Amino acid sequence: MDILSSRIILRPADYDRTLEFYRDGLELAIAREYPGGTVFYAGQALLEVAAHGRADSAPAGFAGAVWLQVRDVSIAATELTLRGIAIERPPLREPWGLLEMWLRDPDGVPIVLVEVPAEHPLRRDSRRPPD
């Protein structure tokens, strides 16, 4: 199986409120708009907010989380607070070394904003040195 692309699709209860949250609150850039939704750039992924909502037969809740890496999580916390976005948990260093801050979108979808510190293994160059 070849995976050619991927995206996270949200089906919010209130499209306009959720669109405003991701567009204006988190300031995600719009990749494209179509009749019935908006697709945002979210780093190396796409996040789609569908305007048609959730079917009554769809599973309740959201079992995962939207993980967004930022350059500086403390600056992000200040910016979001100034925009009136509630922060569920302020930035903390996790046991695995990442700085994480938690918030939720208007439908309660968990969002983790992550800063990868300079000394973290994710920042190390894993290529072999040239001969």
Salt bridges, closest charged atoms under 4 A:
ASP24 OD1 - ARG23 NE 2.83
GLU27 OE1 - ARG83 NH2 2.91
GLU48 OE1 - ARG7 NH1 2.76
GLU79 OE1 - ARG83 NH2 3.93
GLU88 OE1 - ARG104 NE 2.59
GLU94 OE2 - ARG89 NH2 2.66
ASP107 OD1 - ARG17 NH2 3.93
GLU119 OE2 - ARG93 NH1 3.21
ASP125 OD2 - ARG127 NH2 2.73
